[in-house]
Amino acid sequence: MTNAASAKPAYFMVQVKAKSLEELSVRYAQAAIASLMKLGGQMIAGTPAPTVLEGKWDGSWAAILRFPSMEMAQTWYNSPEYQPLKELRINELTEGGQILLVEGM
């Protein structure tokens, strides 16, 4: 297990194209945020309209999630509690997107 004092934070960078932002919020986001908080995660930013400085924006929701470490982030992402939410997001609530996990500095 990672030493908490020396662990670097980890960030999920999320860009999804929701079929309905209201459905995504009600059926997915509320439960997903509650589950990530149990492992020390937090949603630190989220918006349907990010400022695009380079490239093409092809989504309807962008968010940044923070965890105390890569280990905690991956534990949440692979947890039994999150799996049904992930399946719901992928198979019913979105039309694609990108989820990146980046270690902090």
Secondary structure as GFF3:
##gff-version 3
##sequence-region A 1 105
A	DSSP	beta_strand	10	18	.	.	.	ID=ss1
A	DSSP	alpha_helix	21	24	.	.	.	ID=ss2
A	DSSP	pi_helix	25	29	.	.	.	ID=ss3
A	DSSP	alpha_helix	30	37	.	.	.	ID=ss4
A	DSSP	beta_strand	42	47	.	.	.	ID=ss5
A	DSSP	beta_strand	61	67	.	.	.	ID=ss6
A	DSSP	alpha_helix	70	77	.	.	.	ID=ss7
A	DSSP	alpha_helix	83	88	.	.	.	ID=ss8
A	DSSP	pi_helix	89	93	.	.	.	ID=ss9
A	DSSP	beta_strand	94	103	.	.	.	ID=ss10
###
